Amino acid sequence: MADKNIQTEPEILNLRMNAEFDWSDDKNIVRDAIWNHIMEANAHDTIKTEEAMKPFLDYTDTQVRDWVEKNLKN
């Protein structure tokens, strides 16, 4: 039986943008789309981007979806 105390990352991070968001034609997975957006926003600083990505691992699928809708939708 699986341990219910083990936290897993949101599944949506590993799904394709264009499959999850009807407004997106991006074939990258959601995690990569978020990474690319954050990299652009902080002048391609990998360390800052890595730190900015950490909270997403604790988000729910709904929280990730909301963030993507607010930040990546054109």
DSSP file (Angstrom, degrees, kcal/mol; ACC not computed):
  #  RESIDUE AA STRUCTURE BP1 BP2  ACC     N-H-->O    O-->H-N    N-H-->O    O-->H-N    TCO  KAPPA ALPHA  PHI   PSI    X-CA   Y-CA   Z-CA
    1    1 A M              0   0    0      0, 0.0     2,-0.1     0, 0.0     3,-0.0   0.000 360.0 360.0 360.0 137.6    0.0    0.0    0.0
    2    2 A A        -     0   0    0      1,-0.1     2,-0.6     2,-0.0     0, 0.0  -0.373 360.0-112.4 -70.7 144.1    1.3    3.4   -0.9
    3    3 A D    >   -     0   0    0      1,-0.1     3,-1.3    -2,-0.1    -1,-0.1  -0.677  19.9-155.1 -77.3 118.4    2.4    5.8    1.8
    4    4 A K  T 3  S+     0   0    0     -2,-0.6    -1,-0.1     1,-0.3    -2,-0.0   0.591  88.8  66.1 -72.9  -9.7   -0.1    8.7    1.8
    5    5 A N  T 3  S+     0   0    0      2,-0.1     2,-0.6     0, 0.0    -1,-0.3   0.547  75.3 101.6 -88.4  -8.0    2.5   11.0    3.4
    6    6 A I    <   -     0   0    0     -3,-1.3     2,-0.4     1,-0.0    -4,-0.0  -0.669  67.9-143.9 -79.7 121.8    4.8   10.9    0.4
    7    7 A Q        -     0   0    0     -2,-0.6     2,-0.3     0, 0.0    -2,-0.1  -0.687  15.3-165.3 -88.8 137.8    4.3   14.1   -1.6
    8    8 A T        -     0   0    0     -2,-0.4     3,-0.1    50,-0.1     0, 0.0  -0.859  24.9-103.7-118.7 156.3    4.4   14.0   -5.3
    9    9 A E        -     0   0    0     -2,-0.3    48,-0.1     1,-0.1    49,-0.1  -0.360  52.7 -81.3 -73.3 158.3    4.8   16.8   -7.8
   10   10 A P    >   -     0   0    0      0, 0.0     3,-1.2     0, 0.0     4,-0.3  -0.379  33.2-138.3 -61.6 133.7    1.7   18.0   -9.7
   11   11 A E  G >  S+     0   0    0      1,-0.3     3,-2.0     2,-0.2     4,-0.2   0.831  97.1  70.5 -61.6 -33.9    1.0   15.7  -12.7
   12   12 A I  G >  S+     0   0    0      1,-0.3     3,-1.7     2,-0.2    18,-0.5   0.773  83.0  71.6 -58.9 -26.3    0.2   18.7  -14.9
   13   13 A L  G <  S+     0   0    0     -3,-1.2    18,-2.3     1,-0.3    19,-0.3   0.770 100.1  46.9 -60.5 -24.4    3.9   19.7  -15.0
   14   14 A N  G <  S+     0   0    0     -3,-2.0     2,-0.3    -4,-0.3    -1,-0.3   0.301  95.2  93.2-102.7   8.4    4.6   16.7  -17.2
   15   15 A L  S <  S-     0   0    0     -3,-1.7    15,-2.6    -4,-0.2    16,-0.2  -0.702  83.9 -96.5-102.2 155.3    1.8   17.1  -19.7
   16   16 A R  B >>  -A   29   0A   0     -2,-0.3     4,-1.6    13,-0.3     3,-0.7  -0.442  23.6-132.7 -72.4 139.5    2.0   19.0  -23.0
   17   17 A M  H 3> S+     0   0    0     11,-3.0     4,-2.6     1,-0.2     3,-0.4   0.925 106.4  50.9 -54.8 -48.9    0.8   22.6  -23.0
   18   18 A N  H 34 S+     0   0    0      8,-2.0    -1,-0.2    10,-0.3     9,-0.1   0.702 110.2  50.6 -69.6 -17.6   -1.3   22.2  -26.2
   19   19 A A  H <4 S+     0   0    0     -3,-0.7    -1,-0.2     7,-0.2    -2,-0.2   0.772 118.4  36.5 -84.8 -28.8   -3.0   19.1  -24.7
   20   20 A E  H  < S+     0   0    0     -4,-1.6     2,-0.5    -3,-0.4    -2,-0.2   0.722 118.9  45.5 -96.3 -25.1   -3.9   20.9  -21.4
   21   21 A F    ><  -     0   0    0     -4,-2.6     3,-2.0    -5,-0.2    -1,-0.2  -0.958  63.1-157.8-127.2 113.6   -4.7   24.4  -22.6
   22   22 A D  T 3  S+     0   0    0     -2,-0.5    -1,-0.1     1,-0.3    -4,-0.1   0.686  94.5  58.4 -65.3 -16.7   -6.9   24.8  -25.7
   23   23 A W  T 3  S+     0   0    0     -3,-0.0     2,-0.4     2,-0.0    -1,-0.3   0.531  93.8  84.4 -86.9  -7.2   -5.4   28.3  -26.3
   24   24 A S    <   -     0   0    0     -3,-2.0    -3,-0.1    -7,-0.3    49,-0.0  -0.783  44.8-179.6-103.6 139.0   -1.8   27.0  -26.5
   25   25 A D        +     0   0    0     -2,-0.4     2,-0.4    -6,-0.0    -1,-0.1   0.256  49.3 123.1-109.4   8.3   -0.1   25.6  -29.6
   26   26 A D        -     0   0    0      1,-0.1    -8,-2.0   -10,-0.0    -7,-0.2  -0.565  46.9-163.6 -72.5 124.7    3.1   25.0  -27.5
   27   27 A K        +     0   0    0     -2,-0.4    -1,-0.1   -10,-0.2     3,-0.1   0.460  57.2 106.1 -90.4  -2.1    4.2   21.3  -27.7
   28   28 A N  S    S-     0   0    0    -12,-0.1   -11,-3.0     1,-0.1   -10,-0.3  -0.326  82.0 -99.5 -69.2 157.7    6.5   21.6  -24.7
   29   29 A I  B  >  -A   16   0A   0    -13,-0.3     4,-2.1   -12,-0.1     3,-0.4  -0.426  36.2-107.2 -73.4 159.6    5.5   20.1  -21.4
   30   30 A V  H  > S+     0   0    0    -15,-2.6     4,-2.5   -18,-0.5     5,-0.2   0.884 118.7  57.5 -56.8 -43.0    4.1   22.6  -18.9
   31   31 A R  H  > S+     0   0    0    -18,-2.3     4,-2.6     1,-0.2    -1,-0.2   0.910 108.8  46.0 -55.3 -44.7    7.2   22.4  -16.7
   32   32 A D  H  > S+     0   0    0     -3,-0.4     4,-2.8   -19,-0.3    -1,-0.2   0.870 110.3  53.0 -68.8 -36.8    9.4   23.6  -19.7
   33   33 A A  H  X S+     0   0    0     -4,-2.1     4,-2.0     2,-0.2    -2,-0.2   0.914 112.0  45.3 -64.5 -41.9    6.9   26.3  -20.6
   34   34 A I  H  X S+     0   0    0     -4,-2.5     4,-2.6     2,-0.2     5,-0.2   0.942 113.1  51.0 -64.7 -47.2    7.1   27.7  -17.1
   35   35 A W  H  X S+     0   0    0     -4,-2.6     4,-2.9    -5,-0.2    -2,-0.2   0.930 110.5  48.7 -54.9 -49.0   10.9   27.4  -17.0
   36   36 A N  H  X S+     0   0    0     -4,-2.8     4,-2.1     1,-0.2    -1,-0.2   0.893 111.4  50.0 -61.1 -41.2   11.2   29.3  -20.3
   37   37 A H  H  X S+     0   0    0     -4,-2.0     4,-1.9     2,-0.2    -1,-0.2   0.928 113.3  44.9 -63.3 -46.0    8.9   32.0  -19.1
   38   38 A I  H  X S+     0   0    0     -4,-2.6     4,-1.4     2,-0.2    -2,-0.2   0.897 110.3  54.8 -67.6 -39.6   10.8   32.5  -15.8
   39   39 A M  H  <>S+     0   0    0     -4,-2.9     5,-3.1    -5,-0.2     3,-0.4   0.922 109.6  47.5 -58.9 -43.9   14.2   32.4  -17.6
   40   40 A E  H ><5S+     0   0    0     -4,-2.1     3,-1.0     1,-0.2    -1,-0.2   0.887 110.2  53.4 -63.1 -39.2   13.1   35.2  -19.9
   41   41 A A  H 3<5S+     0   0    0     -4,-1.9    -1,-0.2     1,-0.2    -2,-0.2   0.738 113.2  41.7 -71.3 -23.5   11.8   37.2  -17.0
   42   42 A N  T ><5S-     0   0    0     -4,-1.4     3,-0.9    -3,-0.4    -1,-0.2  -0.050 118.0 -99.0-119.3  34.2   15.1   37.0  -15.0
   43   43 A A  T < 5S-     0   0    0     -3,-1.0    -3,-0.2     1,-0.2     3,-0.1   0.827  75.3 -62.6  58.7  36.8   17.6   37.6  -17.8
   44   44 A H  T 3 <S+     0   0    0     -5,-3.1     2,-0.9     1,-0.2    -1,-0.2   0.819  82.0 161.6  61.5  35.7   18.4   33.9  -18.2
   45   45 A D    <>  -     0   0    0     -3,-0.9     4,-2.4    -6,-0.3    -1,-0.2  -0.784  23.0-165.1 -87.9 105.7   19.8   33.4  -14.7
   46   46 A T  H  > S+     0   0    0     -2,-0.9     4,-2.7     1,-0.2     5,-0.2   0.872  84.9  52.2 -61.9 -40.3   19.6   29.6  -14.2
   47   47 A I  H  > S+     0   0    0      2,-0.2     4,-2.1     1,-0.2    -1,-0.2   0.931 111.9  45.8 -64.5 -45.2   20.1   29.8  -10.4
   48   48 A K  H  > S+     0   0    0      1,-0.2     4,-2.3     2,-0.2    -1,-0.2   0.895 113.6  50.2 -63.6 -39.4   17.2   32.3  -10.0
   49   49 A T  H  X S+     0   0    0     -4,-2.4     4,-1.7     2,-0.2    -2,-0.2   0.915 108.2  52.1 -66.0 -42.3   15.0   30.2  -12.3
   50   50 A E  H  X S+     0   0    0     -4,-2.7     4,-1.1     1,-0.2    -1,-0.2   0.919 111.7  46.6 -59.4 -44.2   15.8   27.0  -10.4
   51   51 A E  H  < S+     0   0    0     -4,-2.1     3,-0.4     1,-0.2    -1,-0.2   0.891 110.8  52.4 -64.7 -40.0   14.8   28.7   -7.1
   52   52 A A  H  < S+     0   0    0     -4,-2.3     4,-0.3     1,-0.2    -1,-0.2   0.771 107.7  53.3 -68.4 -25.6   11.6   30.2   -8.7
   53   53 A M  H >X S+     0   0    0     -4,-1.7     3,-1.3    -3,-0.2     4,-0.6   0.751  87.6  81.0 -80.7 -24.9   10.6   26.7   -9.9
   54   54 A K  G >< S+     0   0    0     -4,-1.1     3,-1.5    -3,-0.4     4,-0.4   0.863  85.0  57.2 -54.3 -43.3   10.9   25.0   -6.6
   55   55 A P  G >> S+     0   0    0      0, 0.0     3,-1.5     0, 0.0     4,-0.7   0.815  94.5  68.2 -60.6 -27.4    7.4   26.1   -5.3
   56   56 A F  G X4 S+     0   0    0     -3,-1.3     3,-0.6    -4,-0.3    -2,-0.2   0.789  89.1  64.6 -62.2 -26.4    5.7   24.5   -8.3
   57   57 A L  G << S+     0   0    0     -3,-1.5    -1,-0.3    -4,-0.6    -3,-0.1   0.746 106.5  42.9 -68.2 -22.7    6.7   21.1   -6.9
   58   58 A D  G <4 S+     0   0    0     -3,-1.5    -1,-0.2    -4,-0.4    -2,-0.2   0.489  95.4 101.5-100.2  -6.2    4.4   21.7   -3.9
   59   59 A Y  S << S-     0   0    0     -4,-0.7     2,-0.2    -3,-0.6    -3,-0.0  -0.291  73.0-118.2 -72.2 161.0    1.5   23.2   -5.9
   60   60 A T     >  -     0   0    0      1,-0.1     4,-2.2   -50,-0.1     5,-0.2  -0.508  32.4-103.4 -86.6 167.3   -1.6   21.3   -6.7
   61   61 A D  H  > S+     0   0    0      1,-0.2     4,-2.7     2,-0.2     5,-0.2   0.899 124.8  53.1 -57.1 -40.1   -2.5   20.8  -10.4
   62   62 A T  H  > S+     0   0    0      2,-0.2     4,-2.6     1,-0.2    -1,-0.2   0.895 107.2  50.2 -64.5 -40.9   -5.1   23.5  -10.0
   63   63 A Q  H  > S+     0   0    0      2,-0.2     4,-2.2     1,-0.2    -1,-0.2   0.904 112.5  46.8 -64.9 -41.0   -2.6   26.0   -8.7
   64   64 A V  H  X S+     0   0    0     -4,-2.2     4,-2.7     2,-0.2     5,-0.2   0.940 112.3  50.5 -64.6 -46.4   -0.2   25.3  -11.6
   65   65 A R  H  X S+     0   0    0     -4,-2.7     4,-2.6     1,-0.2    -2,-0.2   0.918 110.9  49.0 -58.1 -45.0   -3.1   25.6  -14.0
   66   66 A D  H  X S+     0   0    0     -4,-2.6     4,-2.1     2,-0.2    -1,-0.2   0.907 111.3  49.8 -61.6 -42.6   -4.1   28.9  -12.5
   67   67 A W  H  X S+     0   0    0     -4,-2.2     4,-2.3     2,-0.2     5,-0.3   0.928 111.8  47.8 -62.6 -45.0   -0.5   30.2  -12.7
   68   68 A V  H  X>S+     0   0    0     -4,-2.7     4,-2.9     1,-0.2     5,-1.0   0.924 110.8  51.3 -62.7 -44.2   -0.2   29.2  -16.3
   69   69 A E  H  <5S+     0   0    0     -4,-2.6     4,-0.4    -5,-0.2    -1,-0.2   0.897 116.0  41.7 -59.2 -40.4   -3.5   30.8  -17.2
   70   70 A K  H  <5S+     0   0    0     -4,-2.1    -1,-0.2    -5,-0.2    -2,-0.2   0.815 128.0  27.6 -77.0 -31.2   -2.4   34.1  -15.5
   71   71 A N  H  <5S+     0   0    0     -4,-2.3    -3,-0.2    -5,-0.2    -2,-0.2   0.702 126.5  32.5-109.4 -23.4    1.1   34.2  -16.8
   72   72 A L  T  <5S+     0   0    0     -4,-2.9     2,-0.3    -5,-0.3    -3,-0.2   0.607  85.2 102.9-113.8 -15.6    1.4   32.3  -20.1
   73   73 A K      <       0   0    0     -5,-1.0   -49,-0.1    -4,-0.4    -4,-0.0  -0.560 360.0 360.0 -73.5 129.1   -1.9   32.9  -21.8
   74   74 A N              0   0    0     -2,-0.3    -1,-0.2   -51,-0.2    -5,-0.0   0.470 360.0 360.0 -75.8 360.0   -1.5   35.5  -24.5
